[in-house]
Amino acid sequence: MSAEIERNLGEQPIARIMREHNLKPHHLVATSPVEMTHKMVSRACKGRRLTSNTQSKVLQALNRATGKNYSLAGLFNY
């Protein structure tokens, strides 16, 4: 049997970055150039394990919303 993968990893650095810029999940969804949901952003902040595709969407939206150039390693600690 395979070992159970830990899915809840606690608050991620993206949550702190969003607070610093006074951003809510809606801001990222509104600025995203690709289809994205509020649930994706909320799960990213809470530390639910995301697919690499979803991580990329969140990263791209955050970079557009803040005007900065963050990396995946700076947003997620898993």
trRosetta pair geometry for C-beta under 8 A, 3 or more apart (Angstrom, degrees):
i j d omega theta_ij theta_ji phi_ij phi_ji
5 49 7.1 -46 142 8 117 168
6 9 6.5 100 128 -79 107 80
6 49 7.7 125 103 -42 58 127
7 48 6.0 4 162 -148 89 70
7 49 5.0 -98 -139 11 63 108
8 46 7.6 -50 -140 141 84 97
8 47 6.0 69 -171 101 52 104
8 48 6.5 -22 -100 -94 57 61
9 12 7.1 50 95 -71 108 93
9 47 3.9 -139 70 175 71 108
9 48 7.5 172 19 -80 87 12
9 49 6.6 94 -17 -62 120 77
9 77 7.3 -172 149 74 127 87
9 78 5.2 -63 -140 -51 168 138
10 47 4.6 105 63 -62 25 173
11 15 4.9 -74 -168 39 99 152
11 16 7.7 96 149 -38 115 85
11 45 6.8 -15 -142 166 75 67
11 46 6.8 -49 -96 -136 56 30
11 47 5.8 -86 -62 -37 12 116
12 15 5.7 117 63 -5 63 95
12 44 6.4 -83 50 160 147 64
12 45 6.2 -138 44 -142 97 28
12 46 7.7 14 1 62 96 17
12 47 5.1 159 -40 -85 90 73
12 75 6.6 34 149 157 120 62
12 76 5.4 -24 -155 -114 133 57
12 77 6.2 -172 -135 11 77 87
12 78 8.0 -74 -108 2 112 96
13 16 5.5 -52 -158 36 49 112
13 17 6.2 49 148 -21 75 105
13 74 6.2 -116 112 163 146 53
13 75 5.7 -152 80 -147 100 24
13 76 7.0 -128 36 -60 96 17
13 77 6.2 109 -16 -38 103 99
14 17 5.5 -54 -146 39 36 114
14 18 6.2 38 155 -21 68 105
14 44 5.4 -28 75 140 155 108
14 45 5.8 -112 94 -93 101 64
14 58 6.9 0 -141 152 158 127
14 62 6.8 -103 -144 -88 105 155
14 75 4.2 37 -67 -161 100 89
14 76 6.8 1 -22 -62 111 65
15 18 5.9 -54 -148 35 28 110
15 19 6.6 30 152 -18 62 105
15 45 4.0 101 -83 -155 95 92
15 46 7.7 98 -70 -57 132 33
16 19 5.7 -55 -151 35 32 111
16 20 6.4 36 151 -23 65 105
17 20 5.6 -52 -150 32 32 115
17 21 6.6 9 158 1 64 109
17 62 7.0 46 115 -167 133 133
17 66 7.5 -51 164 -70 107 156
17 70 6.9 35 -149 -94 163 153
17 74 7.8 77 -62 141 144 100
17 75 7.0 -64 16 -111 147 76
18 21 6.2 -69 -148 50 30 97
18 23 4.3 -98 -156 70 80 101
18 24 7.5 112 172 -81 119 17
18 28 7.8 -54 -113 -41 120 122
18 45 6.7 -51 23 -99 145 122
18 62 7.4 -89 -78 -123 87 109
19 22 7.3 26 -171 -79 34 37
19 23 7.9 -89 -52 42 19 70
21 65 7.3 114 132 125 146 102
21 66 5.2 -80 -112 -107 161 102
23 27 4.4 -113 -153 62 89 146
23 28 6.6 77 166 -42 126 88
23 62 7.8 133 106 -128 168 77
23 65 5.8 78 -120 144 142 139
23 66 7.4 -73 -44 -68 144 90
24 27 5.4 113 54 -5 63 98
25 28 5.9 -59 -159 37 43 108
25 29 6.3 39 149 -18 74 108
25 38 4.6 89 131 -150 131 79
25 41 3.8 152 -136 92 96 136
25 42 5.5 -22 -83 -53 151 78
25 45 7.6 -104 -75 -9 101 134
26 29 5.5 -56 -144 40 36 112
26 30 6.0 36 158 -21 69 108
26 38 6.4 -5 -76 -103 61 111
27 30 5.9 -57 -146 37 26 110
27 31 6.4 7 162 -4 63 113
27 65 5.3 94 142 -142 104 138
28 31 6.2 -67 -142 45 28 98
28 32 6.1 46 157 -47 65 102
28 36 7.0 -79 131 115 92 144
28 41 5.0 141 67 -102 139 140
28 58 6.8 13 176 -143 145 66
28 61 4.1 80 -170 137 87 127
28 62 6.0 -13 -115 -71 116 62
28 65 5.6 -73 -94 -32 60 150
29 32 5.8 -43 -147 8 28 120
29 36 5.4 -148 -120 95 68 98
29 37 6.7 6 -113 -162 122 15
29 38 5.5 -42 -48 -71 147 67
29 41 6.6 -102 -48 -17 90 136
29 61 7.2 17 -68 -156 24 151
31 61 5.6 126 85 -158 90 79
31 64 4.7 -178 150 108 118 117
31 65 4.6 159 46 -75 158 83
32 35 7.5 84 118 -143 126 3
32 36 4.2 -31 122 20 175 131
32 57 6.5 32 -148 180 129 90
32 60 6.9 85 -135 98 78 98
32 61 3.9 -29 -86 -96 88 115
32 64 7.2 156 -92 48 35 141
33 60 6.8 -78 31 143 100 126
33 61 7.9 -160 9 -86 64 72
33 64 7.1 150 -25 -60 95 161
34 57 5.6 -102 75 -126 123 103
34 60 7.2 53 16 83 110 145
36 40 5.5 -99 -169 51 85 145
36 41 7.3 73 155 -41 116 96
36 57 5.1 168 -93 160 117 126
36 58 7.4 145 -147 -76 139 57
36 61 6.1 -75 33 -55 171 147
37 40 4.9 113 60 -5 77 97
37 41 7.6 -146 100 2 50 83
38 41 5.9 -58 -158 38 40 109
38 42 6.1 38 149 -19 71 109
39 42 5.6 -55 -141 40 33 112
39 43 6.1 33 159 -19 66 107
40 43 6.0 -59 -149 38 25 109
40 44 6.4 29 151 -23 62 106
40 50 7.3 79 -159 -127 81 129
40 54 5.4 -146 -149 -159 114 111
40 57 6.7 -21 155 92 153 127
40 58 6.3 -152 141 -69 105 103
41 44 5.6 -52 -151 31 32 115
41 45 6.6 28 154 -16 65 105
41 58 6.2 150 -102 -121 66 105
41 61 7.7 -82 -88 89 113 146
42 45 5.9 -57 -151 36 32 109
42 46 6.2 22 157 -13 66 112
43 46 5.8 -60 -140 43 31 107
43 48 4.0 -55 -170 48 93 129
43 50 6.4 126 116 -76 113 103
44 48 7.4 -65 -64 52 25 83
44 50 5.9 -2 -92 -39 79 147
44 54 7.5 -158 -71 141 107 105
44 55 7.4 138 -116 -109 115 61
44 58 4.9 129 -82 -129 164 164
44 75 7.4 -19 176 159 118 116
44 76 7.4 -87 -161 -81 87 105
47 78 7.8 106 -159 -17 83 130
49 78 6.6 -87 -108 105 86 154
50 54 4.2 -116 -179 87 113 122
50 55 5.0 142 99 -57 122 82
50 58 7.3 13 145 -2 172 138
50 76 7.6 -118 37 -101 111 149
51 54 4.8 93 55 9 81 100
51 55 7.0 -141 95 -6 42 87
52 55 5.4 -51 -145 36 35 116
52 56 6.4 40 154 -23 65 103
53 56 5.8 -54 -153 33 29 112
53 57 6.7 30 150 -19 63 104
54 57 5.6 -51 -149 33 36 113
54 58 6.4 34 154 -17 67 105
55 58 5.9 -57 -150 38 31 109
55 59 6.2 33 152 -21 66 109
55 72 5.8 54 154 -133 122 114
55 75 7.5 153 -162 88 93 130
55 76 6.4 -53 -133 -17 122 148
56 59 5.6 -53 -144 37 31 114
56 60 6.2 31 158 -19 65 106
56 72 7.5 -35 -84 -82 59 120
57 60 5.9 -55 -147 36 28 110
57 61 6.4 24 156 -15 63 109
58 61 5.9 -58 -147 40 29 109
58 62 6.2 29 155 -20 65 108
58 75 7.1 160 114 162 114 155
59 62 5.9 -57 -146 36 27 109
59 63 6.3 26 157 -18 64 108
59 70 6.5 -137 -150 89 85 99
59 71 7.6 -2 -146 -170 131 21
59 72 5.7 -53 -80 -81 146 73
59 75 6.1 -142 -94 -1 88 157
60 63 5.9 -56 -148 36 28 111
60 64 6.5 26 155 -15 63 107
61 64 5.8 -57 -149 38 31 110
61 65 6.1 27 155 -18 67 111
62 65 5.7 -58 -142 39 30 109
62 66 6.0 6 166 0 67 114
62 70 6.0 -33 110 39 123 135
62 75 7.0 147 40 -102 165 135
63 66 6.5 -66 -135 48 23 94
63 67 7.8 108 173 -69 53 4
63 68 6.3 -111 -134 80 64 56
63 69 5.9 42 -137 -112 116 42
63 70 5.9 -143 -79 30 87 82
64 67 7.7 23 -172 -68 24 44
66 70 7.5 53 56 -19 143 113
70 74 4.9 -128 -166 81 92 131
70 75 5.9 87 146 -52 130 101
71 74 4.8 96 56 5 75 103
71 75 7.4 -153 94 -5 42 89
72 75 5.8 -66 -149 38 36 106
72 76 6.2 -25 175 30 74 106
73 76 7.4 -79 -126 58 21 70
